[in-house]
Amino acid sequence: MTSLEKAKAVIKALDDKKASNIELLDVSKQTSLGDYFVVASCQSTVQVRACVDEVEEQLEERGIVVYHKEGYSSGSWVLMDYGDVVVHVMQQEIREFYGIERLWDDAGTAKRADITED
């Protein structure tokens, strides 16, 4: 599975749990941290955890296991490291405060509406 296919699988899982403002950032030319960042907003701690659980479940069904997960117990911002894809699931107010997309201004960005399953 390519990194883009993996990112699209993450986006589908987040969309299935009604995450909002899902963005795909192509950071492959800017960092060695990965090829893509997926950033999504949620309305509550419960929704953040449900989204993270769904991502893990759907990717595990494809044989992909998360390397590292951080922030699950607090539920305000969870980072999931899949190697070439890094996932940020956060409550909306946390996302607005930190504005991580601004750190990657040069990254190619796609909104959920622009991303289609192949």
N, C-alpha and C positions, 0 to 999 in steps of 0.2 A: 504494500500500500504506500503510495507516495505521501509526502507531507501535506500536499493540498487535499488529497482524498481524506486523510486523517482529519484535517481541519474542517472539511465539509461534514464529516461524521459528527464531530463535536458540535458544529452549528445545528445540525438536525436534532441532536439530543437536547440542546438548549432550547430550541424552538418548540420541541415537543412539550417542554415544561413551562412554556410561555415566558421565557426570559425576554427582555426587551432591549432595544438598541444594540443588537448584536453586530459587532464589527470584526472584520478580518483584516489584520495588518500584516503586510508582507515586509518582514524585517530582515530578510535573507542577505541583503546587501549592506546592512548596517551593523549587524552583530553576529557573533558566533553562538548566541544563546538559543537560536532556533531559526526556522524559516518563517514561521507564522506565529502571531499572537492572536488569540480569539478573546474578545472582551465583550462581556454581557452584563446587563443590569437586572436586578431583582428588587422586589418591593419589600421583602422581609427576610429575616434569618431563615425561616422555614423554607421559603422559596429558593434561597441560595443553596441550602443543603439538598433540597430536592433536585435542583439542576445539576449539582455536582454528582450526586448519586446516579442520576440518569446518564450523565456523560460516562462515568466509570462503567456502568452496566452495559451500555451500548457498545463501548469500545472493547470491553472484555469479551463480549459476544463475537467480536472480530479478531480476538486473540491479542489485543493490545492492552497492556497493563501500564498504569500510571507509574512513573519512576519516583515521583515525590509529590506529596500533597501537603499544603500548609494553610492554616487558618480555619480549618473546618470547625473546630470547637467554638470559635467566636462567631462564625457565620456571617460576618460582615464583609469579608474579602477572602475568597479562597483562590489560591494559586495551585494549578495542576500542571506538572511538568511531564510532557510526553516526549521529551527529547527534542524533536524538530518542531513540535507544536507546544506552545505554552498557553494555558487557558487562565483567564482572570474572570471570576464570577463574583460580582460585588453588589452590595446594596446601592441603589441609585445615588443617595447623598454622599456616600464614600467615593463613588466614581466621579461625581461632580467636583468634590473637594480635591482629589489627587490628580485628576485629568491626565491619566497615563498616556492617552493618545497624543497629547501635546508633546510628550517626550520623544515621540516617534513621528514628528511632523513630516519627515521625508518619506515615510513608509507609504507604499501603495495601500489605500484603504478601500474596503468594499463593505457596504451595508448589507444586512440580511437579504433585502429585496433584490440585490444585485447578484447574489450567489445562488446558483442552481445546482441541484444534484445531477450528476452525469448519469 
